Amino acid sequence: MIRTQGLNLHFGEGADRRQVLFDVELSVRPGEIYGLIGESGSGKTTVLKCLAGLFTHWQGQLAIEGEPLTHRLKRERCRQVQMVFQDPWGSLHPRHTIGDILEEPLLIHGTGGRDGRINRWLDRVGLNRAFRDRYPHQLSGGQRQRVAIARALILEPRVLLLDEPTSALDVSVQAEILNLLVALHREGGLTYLMVTHDPGVMAHLCQRVSVMQHGKILETLGVDALVAGKARQPYTRMLIDASQRYSRELAREVAAY
Ligand SMILES: Nc1ncnc2c1ncn2[C@@H]1O[C@H](COP(=O)(O)OP(=O)(O)OP(=O)(O)O)[C@@H](O)[C@H]1O
């Protein structure tokens, strides 16, 4: 479903050139919830941005549903692949109403039945049509992230890239958003590639996980092996141990999937 082979990317040129991805290989199955973990700066977000077309200067091969991705971003790709960012504040235009924010992708893609779709998606993410006339600053953080999820899914993509979708939220709200993502995934047809710092969230939601360090995939393993402490790499075991205490509270509130 999602495949990256020999994915390399650098920033800067000459003396400033710095490579941040090294031969990244990922193979995500259709319908899977796949996790990417690793310390800050290891390149997780950069991988998602290459797939979303936000970075286009990568080398290697990327494919979605067997279709190779080109460096030129085609409109169809936006329909197939959408991304939800960590900070719902930064990703919603402050002077647009929620109705306008949800309508924009539909207008760009010339989608009909916009009114009904907007109302339906507000319902599906647990808001209602009264939210259409509000502005982002009139919403809570969790409500804003619900809008960001609705905006990402309103074009009915096949792949949702999630970049720490709950880390900017309070713990109780994090659980609500994760449970919403699980419910939307259960409705079918979606594949998730999710970056998180939180192994508790991984354990509850993901089937497989790749661990990144310094721009490379260190290891890929099933979540059962991860939870059972069977990671091969000492770095993975350290990462899990370091965050276990933090994630226990949240894991209790997230429905097992
Ligand atoms: N636009 C950019 N220009 C230059 N360097 C960048 C750019 N975007 C990311 N980087 C660098 O690429 C490296 C990987 O960043 P990335 O955001 O992918 O890490 P991450 O694993 O997602 O970290 P975090 O968990 O903190 O979000 C970092 O060293 C970062 O400074």
The ligand as a MOL file (V3000), in Angstrom:
LIG
                    3D

  0  0  0     0  0            999 V3000
M  V30 BEGIN CTAB
M  V30 COUNTS 31 33 0 0 0
M  V30 BEGIN ATOM
M  V30 1 N 12.9070 22.2280 6.1470 0
M  V30 2 C 14.0220 21.7720 6.7350 0
M  V30 3 N 15.2200 22.3690 6.4680 0
M  V30 4 C 16.3670 21.9140 7.0420 0
M  V30 5 N 16.4120 20.8500 7.8950 0
M  V30 6 C 15.2570 20.2450 8.1880 0
M  V30 7 C 14.0120 20.6640 7.6310 0
M  V30 8 N 13.0180 19.8430 8.0930 0
M  V30 9 C 13.6370 18.9650 8.9230 0
M  V30 10 N 14.9700 19.1930 8.9740 0
M  V30 11 C 15.9580 18.4210 9.7480 0
M  V30 12 O 15.8030 17.0610 9.4280 0
M  V30 13 C 16.0300 16.2490 10.5810 0
M  V30 14 C 14.8490 15.3380 10.7840 0
M  V30 15 O 13.7170 16.1370 11.1800 0
M  V30 16 P 12.2780 15.5150 11.4410 0
M  V30 17 O 11.3560 16.6590 11.6990 0
M  V30 18 O 11.9450 14.5890 10.3580 0
M  V30 19 O 12.5470 14.6890 12.7790 0
M  V30 20 P 11.4880 13.9270 13.6850 0
M  V30 21 O 12.0430 12.5590 13.9090 0
M  V30 22 O 10.1220 14.0050 13.0970 0
M  V30 23 O 11.5800 14.7780 15.0130 0
M  V30 24 P 10.4210 15.2250 16.0620 0
M  V30 25 O 10.0400 13.9570 16.7610 0
M  V30 26 O 11.1170 16.1940 16.9590 0
M  V30 27 O 9.3100 15.8380 15.2570 0
M  V30 28 C 16.2740 17.1900 11.7420 0
M  V30 29 O 17.6480 17.2720 11.9720 0
M  V30 30 C 15.7200 18.5170 11.2540 0
M  V30 31 O 16.4290 19.5870 11.8150 0
M  V30 END ATOM
M  V30 BEGIN BOND
M  V30 1 1 1 2
M  V30 2 1 2 3
M  V30 3 2 2 7
M  V30 4 2 3 4
M  V30 5 1 4 5
M  V30 6 2 5 6
M  V30 7 1 6 7
M  V30 8 1 6 10
M  V30 9 1 7 8
M  V30 10 2 8 9
M  V30 11 1 9 10
M  V30 12 1 10 11
M  V30 13 1 11 12
M  V30 14 1 11 30
M  V30 15 1 12 13
M  V30 16 1 13 14
M  V30 17 1 13 28
M  V30 18 1 14 15
M  V30 19 1 15 16
M  V30 20 2 16 17
M  V30 21 1 16 18
M  V30 22 1 16 19
M  V30 23 1 19 20
M  V30 24 2 20 21
M  V30 25 1 20 22
M  V30 26 1 20 23
M  V30 27 1 23 24
M  V30 28 2 24 25
M  V30 29 1 24 26
M  V30 30 1 24 27
M  V30 31 1 28 29
M  V30 32 1 28 30
M  V30 33 1 30 31
M  V30 END BOND
M  V30 END CTAB
M  END
